[in-house]
Amino acid sequence: MRLHTTTVLSLSALAVLAVAGCSHSSAASSGPMSSPTVPVHPNGESSLARAPMSSSELAKRLLDESDLGADYARMPQRPAQHDDVSVIGCPALEKLGGDAGTGVSLVFPRKAKASFTYADGNNSELTEELYSDTAAKLSKGIEEIFDAMVSCPTYQVVSGSTPITVTTRNMPAPRLGDERWSLLLTFTADGRSSLIKQTAVRTGPVVVAISGSPSQVDAHLHKAVAKATAVRLTGR
């Protein structure tokens, strides 16, 4: 079975590792976060305006170096990857891959992305992805992806000639936005392991997805959600 890495949200971190190779990271989670949650209406939906945002508007809401600090440097945007990634041993992801091939609920055309390197000596990266669509489409698409990942505690990914063993574990997510999902993924190849946390938060018509070492994701998730979902004042 083949999955296109450009269409499946939860495989974004996986695609980076498959192309660049696994790099060892020993960072650990910084523990529960205590920042305030994003305001939510009594009906359960956030205060963010419900109309989807354009890709250009999303791009303005990405984190930048001034948000992250001096130890972070923005990476140049990688050219779109068209290589396929083979996933072995996960029927749910095989089914999801079929849906991705037809563009059902998994391709969000309004999107923006930024990746940063962190000067911690491990060549670690932090990636933020923003997506916008109707709340219903985002909720359905993201939940399908995370459910598929969690359904397979261990599976294998092959990109080129390098097999990567992936283990997944569902994680509690901080109470942010209207819906939230979080996974801890361990990628192992050639005797080296990399620990990646991926957390996604939906607030109205916007999804914020952060991937990186657990400590980096925990440190920057709240500010990413706050910046991405700030109420639009122009024309409101």
N, C-alpha and C positions, 0 to 999 in steps of 0.2 A: 504494500500500500504506500502511496506517495502523498505527502502533504506539501502544499505551497506555503512557504514560510511567510509570504507577504499577506496571506489572508487569514491566518489564525493567530488571534491575539496572544494566547497563552504560550505560544511557541516562539515569541519574539526573543526572549532571553536564551532559549535553546538554540535558536538560529545563530546568534552571536557566538555562542560557545562552539557550535559545530563548524563555523567558518574559521574562527580565530584560534580554536583549540582551548581545552580546559586549562584555566590557571588556578592555582591553589589559593584559597582564601580561608583564613582562620577567624574572620570576624564573627562575633556572636551577637545575638539580639540584645538590645539595650533594655529590654523589659517593657512592661505596660506603659502606654503613653497617657498623659494626663491633660493634654491640651483640650480646650473647649470644643464641643462638637459643632458642626454646621447647623444653623437654625433650621428647624423643620416645622412646617405648617401643621395644625391639628389634624388635617386630613391625611397626613402621612407624607406629603410631597414637600420638597424643599422650597425655599423662597426664591430660588433661581427661576428666571423667566423660562417658560416651557418650550419656546420655539427653538429648534436646533440651531447651533452656531455654524458658521462657515469655517472652512479650514484656515483661512487667513485670520479670523477672529480667535480661533483656538491657538494658533501660533503665537499670538501676542500674550497668551495666558500661560505659556510654558515657563517653568523655572529657568532662571539664568544664573550667571556667576554671582551677581549681587545678592541673590536669594540664598545661594548655597555656601558661599565663603571662598576665601583665597586658595584653599586646597583643591578646589575643583576647576577643571578646564574643559570647556565645551569641545566635543569631538566634531570633526567635519561630518556632514551628512553622508552616509554610505550610499553608493549607487544601489538602486533596487536590485535585490537578489532574485534571480529566476530559477535557481537550482532547486531541485526537489529534495525533500528530506524523507527518508524511509523510517517509518515507525513500526516496530515489531513487538508483538505481545500485548497489545491493548485494543481489544475489539471496539470499545467506545470511541477511541480516537480514530479507528478505521472508519467507523460510521460517520463521525464528524468530518473526516476528510472528504467523504463523498459529498456531503452537504457543502463544504467549502468550495469544492470544484464547480458547483452550480450557483454559488453566490447566495445561498439561502441563509439569511439571518446572521451571517458571519462577516460580511464585508461592510464596513462602515465607511462610506465615501468621504465624510467630513472628518479629517484627522490631522494631527500634528505630532511631531516627535522630536525629542532632544536627548542626546546622550552625553555623559560627562565622564572624564577620568578623575580618579581620586588619588592624590599623592600620599598613599599609605604604605608604599613599598611592595604592594601585591598586584599592581596594575589592575586594580578593581575598577568597575564601571557602575554608573547609575544611569538608568534610562527611564524617561517619563514619556508616556503616550497619552494623548487626549483624543477622545472620540465623541462625536455628537450625532444624535439621531432622535427619533421619538423615544420616550421613556420605555414604551413597551418593547420596541425592537432591541434597544440596548439591553434591557433586563433579560430577555429571552436568549439573545446571542451570547452574552457573557456567562450567564448561568450554565448554558449548555457546555461551554468550553471548560469552565472550572469543574463542573460535575464529571465530565469525561476524564479530566486529568486525575481527579481524586479517585475515580473508580479503578484505576490501575496503580497500585502501590509501587510496582516496579515494571519498567518496560525498557526497550532499547531503541536508540535512535542511530541511524547511520546517515552521515553526510559525506559524500566522497567515499573514502576508504576507511574512515575512522568511526568505529562503533562506540557509542556513548551509552552507558547505563544510567537511567534516570529513576530516582525514587521520589515519591511525592507524599506530602503529609498536609492535611488540612489544618489551618491555623485560625485562631480567633482573630477577628479584625476589630479595630477600634470603632466605636459608635460614631460614624461619620455619614453624612448624606442620607439617602433613602435606602440604599442597598450597598452591601460591601462583601467582598470575597478575599480570601488570602490563602496562599499556598507556600510551603517550604519545599524546595526542590534541590536534590543533591545530584550533581552530574559527575560521573566517574569515567575516566578514560586514561589508559596507559598508566594505571596505578595512582593517578592524581585525582583529587576531588575538588569540586567547587560548590559552595552552598549559596543558593540564590533564593531570595524571598520575593514573591510577587503579590502585590495587593492592589485590588481594583475597588474603586468607590464610585457609585452612580449617584449623582445629584441632579434630579430632573432629567434634562436631555443631554447631560454630559457625563462621560466616564473618564476618571483619572486612573491610570495604571502606572504603578511604580515598580521597577525591578532592580535588584542589586543585592548587596550583602544585607543581611537582616538589620544590622545596626544603622546602615545608611537609609534603608527604607523607613525604619521607625523614626529616624531623626527628621526626615523631610516630607513625610506623607501629609501631615496636617497643613503645612504651608503650601504644598502643591494643590491640595483640595481647596484651600481658601482662595488662592490666586486664580485657579481655573473656574471657580464658581461664584466669583464676586458678581453681584447684581449689575447688569448692564444699565447704565444711567442714560446713555444717549438714546433719545427717541422714546424714553420710558416715562 
